[in-house]
Amino acid sequence: MSPIRATILCAVLAAAAAIPACALSAADEGALASGGAGGETMGTGGGDASIDIAPDAEAPIDPYYRYTYLCGEGCEPGGDSAECSPAEPPGPGGQGGAGGGAGGQGGAGVPSGESLTCQLMPGDREAAPACGPAGAFDANGPCQSVLDCAAGLGCAATEAPTGACRPYCCGNVEDCATGTYCAPQRMHEAPADGEPILIPVCIQATDCELLTGACGADLTCTIVRADGTTSCVEPGEGGVGDPCPCAAGFVCSLLTSECKKLCHLNEGATDCGQGATCQGGSMGFPPGFGICVGGEF
């Protein structure tokens, strides 16, 4: 495992994204949801419900920008294309100037008229941002490397021999298109030692129903977007009050990083134990769902 990573098998946001079995906290219990970062198994083009958090972090990670560290330092993949504009006009013979993006490579060697974009390139056990020419394939197109993908897209691994071009979400995770969500995915181009490199990209949500077992034995349905979007993810093991990642049927509090029990809001629901009630919220949960508050459950 990379020394810069400590994998937590859950992801997302109370006001922004979600974790498998992860939801909100005491004062706001039920008000905002958090959810999972996965829909398929890691390395096959889907998430594993994991969030990689850099160790020894002194400040809490901003939930809206929780995957920024996976994108390295310098230019922002999927960000402002001006970061990679050459500092000098093309020189004789169509060669670019020596300028480049803040964290990338310069424009030298770039043919005249060819624009640069910030991309995540495979490095030593982690991705590194660099400015380079954009590829020809749009979102969901095939790729062998990021060089095949258009601006703003990374090459994520799939079950097929080729990868797929996916939109980066190095910035605000809620910038992913409707029906998709941000999750760490395995880069298609792996280093020689085979150690996977994770990059944050937008993947398709599966739109499952909570607490139904609709995802099968190995996955659980959880909330993955602030608007209540759901998807199937790999569950953790945490129960009520345990640290995330959480088991099936639970969500992880963004504020406390503890697991809360999901429940149906309908009158007479028995999801919560004696003395407990099912509390809903103003956003973050699909209609009819909340978390158990009070009592023993």
N, C-alpha and C positions, 0 to 999 in steps of 0.2 A: 504493500500500500504506500502511496506517495506520502512523504513526510509532511506535506502541506495540507493533508486531508484527514478529517475524522468523519467518517460517513455516518449519518443519522438516517435510518430508513424511514423518513417521513418528510413531507415538504409542504409548505405553503402557508397561506396567509389568512389571517383573520380579517384584515381589511383589504387583502390583496390577492392571496392565493390560498393553497390548501395543503394539507398533509393527510396521509392515509390515516384515518382515525385520529385526526387532530382538530381541535376546535377552540372556542374562546374561553375566557377566564371569568373569575368570580364576579366582578362588578358588571361585566358585560356578557355573562354566560348566555349564550344563545343569540347575542346581538350580532356577532360577526363569526364567520366560519373560517376554518383553515382546512387544508386538504392535502391530497397526495401529489407526489411528483412523478407518478408513473402510471402507465396504462398498459405497458407490455414489459416483457422482461428486459433487464439491462443488457445492452449489447445487441439487441435485435430490433432496434429502432424505436423502442418504447422506454418508459421510465421504470425504475425499480422502487418508486416511492421514496427515493433518497434525497437528502440534502447534504451536500458536502460543506462542512463548516470548518474554516481554517482554525487550527488549534491556537490556544493562548490569546484568543481575541479578547481585548479589554472592554470593548463596547458592544452592546447588542447589535445584531445585524439588522439593518433596515429591511423589513419584510418585502418592500417593493423592489429592493435592489439586492436581494440575498445571493444571487449568483454572480455578482460582479467579479468576485475574486477568481472565479474559474476562467475569466477572460484575460487575465494578466494585466500588466500595466503598460500604458501607451495609448494608441488609438483604440477606439471602441468599435468592435465588429457590429455592424448594423446601425452605427451611429451616423454622425455628420460626415458625409463623403468629403467635405472640404478638408478634413484632417489629413487626407492622403493626396491632396493636390500638390504637385511639384512646386517647390519654392522658386524654381527658375523655369523659363520657357524651354521647350526642346532645343537642343543644340544641333550642330551639323550632323547630318547622317541620320536624323530622326531620333537621336538619343536624348533622353530626358535630363533635366538638371539634377543637382545633387540633393535637392530637397526631398521632403517626404512627410509622412504622418508623424505625430508626436511619439508614437511607440513603434512605428514601423520602419520599413526600409525605404530608402530614398527612391527618387524617380529615375535614377540612372539605369540605363539599359531598357527602358520602357519605350516601345516604338512610338513615333510621333502620332498624336491624336488618340492614343489609347488611355483611357481613364484608369485610375487606381482606386481600389477599395480596401477597407480594413478587413482582414481575414484572420481566423485563428489557425495557426500552423502547428503541426506536432513538434513538440520540443522534448526535453529530457523529463519524461514522466508527467508533463503538463503542457497545456497549450500556450502558445505565445502569439500575441497580435503582431501583424506585419502588414504593410501596404503592398498590394500587388494587383495585377490585372484581373478583372472579373471574368468569370467563365460564361458559358453559353446557356446553362440550364437553369430554369426557373424553379420555384418551390415545388417539391415532390419529384423533380427530375432526377435521373440517375447520376451517380458520381463515383469516381474512384478516388478523388481527392477534392479538397476545397477549391482547387484551381478550376474545377469543372463547373462550379456554381456561380450564379449571378451575384451581384452586389447584395450584401446583407444576409447571405445564406451560408451555412456551414454544411459539411458533408457528414451526416450521421449514419452510424451502422444500422443495417437492417438484417432480416433473415436471408435476404438474397445475397449473391456474390458481390453486388454493387451496393453502395450506400445510397442515401437519398438526400437531396438538398433541402434543408430546413431553415426557417428564419431564426436568426440569433435573438436571444432575449437577455443580452448582457446588461441592459438598462432596466427599466421598469417592467417587471414580469407581467403586469396587466396590459402591456402593449400588444400582447399576442392577439391575433384575430379571434373573433367570436367563434366558439366551438373548439378552440385549441387552448392549450395552457403551457406554461414554461416548465421544463424539467431538464435535469442533467442527463445527457445522452452520451453514449460512447462514440467517439470520433472514429470514422471509418479507417482513417490512416493511423494505424497503431505503430508505436516505436518498435525497434528490432527485438526488444526483450518481451514483446507481447503484452506489457502492462497497459491496461486500458487508460485512455485519456478521456476525461469527461468535458463536454462543452454544453452550455445551456442553449436549448433551442425550443421552439414552439412545436408541440405535437398534438395530434388529434385526440380530443376527449371522447370517451365511449358512451357518455350519456346514459349511465345506469341508474337504477333506483336504490336508494339507501335501505339497508336492513332487510333485503329480500333474498340474499344469496345469489343474485343474478349473475355475479361474476365468476361463479364456480368455486371449487374447493381451495384453489391456490391464490386467489385474489379477493380483494374486498372493494366495495363501492364506497367512495368518499368524495368530499367536496374539493374541487381543485381551482375554483375561481371565486372571486368576491361576489359574483352575481349568482352563486349557487350551482354553477356547472359541476357536474359529477363525472367521475371516470373510475374505471377499475384499476387498482394498484396492488402492489404486494404489501401485506400487512406487517406490522411489527408484533411485539409481544406485550406491550404495556396495557394494564387495566386501570381502573379508577385511581387517580392520584399518582400513578407511576410516571416516570419520565417517558417522553416520546422516544421511539416510535410506538404506536398504539396498535392493539389487536383489532380484529374485525369487530365492528359495532361500536367503535370508539372514535373520538376525534381529539386532536391535540391542541391545547390552549396555547395561543401565541404568546400571551402575557406571562403564563406560568410554566410553559413547556411541560405540562402535565396532561395526562389523558382524561377525557371526560366521556361519559356514556351517552351515545345517541339514543333518541327516543321518538316515538310518534306523539304528536300533539293532540290527537283526537281523544275526546273524553272517554275515560274508562280504559285507556291503554295501560298495559301492565309491564311495560319495558323497565320502569323504575321501581325500586323496592319500597318497603314500608316507610311512610313518612316523607318520601321524595316526590317531587313533582317534575313534570316535563316542561321546561321553559323554552319558549321560542325567542326569536329575535327579529330585529327590523331588517336585517340583510344577512346574506352569507349562507343561509340554509334554504333548501328547496321548500316550497309550501308544505306544511304538515309535519315538519321535523324540528326538533330542538335537542337540548341536552338535559340530563337529569340533574336536579339541584336539591340538596338537602337529603335527610334521611339516610338509610343504609341500602346500598345497592351494589 
